[in-house]
């Protein structure tokens, strides 16, 4: 299916037009339902005029998608992207992003004055594009920073070196505590995504005992699934035109995104991740995304040697997973997360089919399709 001819609002129709086996596969993982919201048009149309034409407003189609394995859910209504905001900042965004005066992380000073990690011989690691520091307000016993040499957070081509630096940091930490084997890599880009400092930086942590709760939940859900969950998850996206292959990595415009434009990468090698992620971030940037969250999880044996056999077995079906999500307009003070996202289901105004279309152009989908069909 060509994502350019489909929309999320027509998802039930798209599924019904699939071949029987493909329809069964999608239905094995996803519950898809549509509903209609109706309202009485107000006497003062100024109240709702930003949402579109009268007919679009008084009758609205909503698509509810629930992952029956993980119970992630999303409610899609494109009209929500048009809702008015009254709390837009009046700032020169480019000037704000380029301002280096008073920046804690601008080198060379940051290299010497930021906290170091006690388990490293010189307190930090230095790579070609970045260096490490210890996070002064820690999430976990091992929690560090990757500080970019560049002030700008938008130097996406350097992602592979920064990920390598984070993995080296984790391996050094694990030498101090061999039980610390659960690696988590994250990127909170700018203030809408929880980044407190403009200067480009990533974070990484290392935990022990078990991984973080949501990751353990995913591992259990995938383990309880009848079949290869991640293989089927990808194929369900692929048959709808929302998934494609890049090298050995598989990329999906996620059907149950946590928020706008979420993309998921699954791979068995870090090299494929390093190849795919910069292209996805460039695609996001070209779509106007300036603030995003990125998270990477992987089985312990992906980066550490000597992992106990029982842990290798427990994680054997989990690939390397990267999730990247748009966090909204930097000029808008309104938060994109509310009670629905925190406690019920994500409410989404972007269309995964348009995200897939943009990704296809970024990755040259014509070439990618040939690798899928081999």
C-alpha positions, 0 to 999 in steps of 0.5 A: 500500500502506498502511504501517499494515498492513505490516511489514518482516518481511513485506517479501517478501510485500508485494513479491510482492503488488505489480503486476508492473511495481512488483515489477520496479521494487523488484527492480531496486534491492533484493535482499530475502531472508529467513532463520530463526535458531533456538536451543535455549531455555536452562534458565534462561529469565531469560537471554532473557525480555526478548526475548519469548515462548518461540516468538518467541525459539527461531525468529526471522525476519530480513530482509536488504535490499541496495541493488544500486546502492549496496550499502547493506545492512540486516538487520532483526530486531525482537527486537533492540530488546528486548535487555537493556542493563546500562550505563544511565546514572542521570541526570536527563536533562531537567535535564542538557539544560537546564543552561546553566552553563558552556556554551561556546556560550550567548550573548552571551559565545560570540559574542565568544569563539569562534574566527572565520573568517579569510575573513569580514570580522568573523570570523562571520555573524549570522542571526536565530536563530544565528551562525557560528564557526570549528571549532577542530578542523577536518575540512577547510580550511573547517569551521565551526559554526552556533551556535544562539541557543537552548541547546536543540537541539530548536528545529526550526522555526528550521532554515531560517534556520540552513541559510541561514546555513550556505549564506551561510558557504559562499558567502563561503568560496568567494569566497576559494577558487573551487575549494572547491565541495563543500558538506556540512551536518551536525547531530550532535545530542547525545552519542550522535550525536557531539555534544560540546556540548549547546547546539544547533549544526550544522556545515558544511564546504567541500572541493575537488578532489572531494567526500568519498568516500562522496558520490563513490561515491553519485554514481558508482553513480547515474551507472552505473544504467540509468535515473534512479536517484533517481526509481526509488528513490523509486518503489520506496519509494512502491509499498511505502507507504514514500514520499510527496511533500511539496510538491516534496520526496520523503520515504522511510522508508529500506529500507536505513537506516544505523541506526534510523528513517532517513528520506531526503529528495530534492528539487530545491530548498532550499525544499522541504528547509526545509519538510520537515526541521522536520516530520521532526524534530518527528516523530522527537521525538514518537517519543522520539528525542533524539539524531540525525544529519542530513546534507545534500549537494547539487550544487555548482551548487545554491548556487554560480554559475560552476561549470565546465560539466563539474562541472555535467554530472557532478552533473546527476542528483543531487538535494539529499539529506538523511538523518536517523537516530535514534542511540538512547537517551541514557541508554544508554552502549552504542554503537549502532554495532559491527563489523557496521555499520562493515564489513559491514551495518547491523543494524536493530531499528526497522521502516520501515513504522512510521516511514512511518506516523508520518511520514504522520500528521506530514505529513497523508498523506491530503493528500499522497496526492492530490498523488502521484496528480495 
